[in-house]
Amino acid sequence: MTTPIIGQSVADFEMAATSGQTFRLSDFKDKANVVLYFYPKDSTPGCTTEGQDFRDAYAQFQAADTAIFGISRDSLKSHENFKAKQSFPFELLSDKDEAICNLFDVIKLKNMYGKQVRGIERSTFLIDKQGILRHEWRKVTVKGHAEAVLAAAQSLS
């Protein structure tokens, strides 16, 4: 599979989700837009704030016919705890093998305490009901991000 490009179809994929579910992109075809937000790690300050911002705008995303999913390399168990603690109304997807992170090219070398480490670059993708990538945000700054994604989702309606 090749990295999706704005204006082109995103290849169908499936992965394990919280609440015992399996996420399949094709399940949303002709039904809802999809926001996939990739974040580095459960229960860290920036990732918690970002998730809370999506949580707090959830009703508005629903009104814009848009489903939200958070993705990181954390385990489903970690995701379940994070989701419960933060009362997220959306599912979190576990990408332990990095297949979807690699598909969307979000694994980058980062400096952590002077060492080079591979990690998820905070990124978000908005896919429309036809499975076409409409917007992407890379190197995301958390503040104001959920609002920007919501505005883009509302523009698709």
ABEGO torsion letter per residue (X at the ends): XBBBBBGBBBBBBBBBBBGGBBBBAAAABGABBBBBBBBABBGBAAAAAAAAAAAAAAAAAAAAGBBBBBBBABBAAAAAAAAAAAGBABBBBBBAAGAAAAAAGABBBBBBGGBBBBBBBBBBBBBBAAGBBABBBBGBBABGAAAAAAAAAAAAX
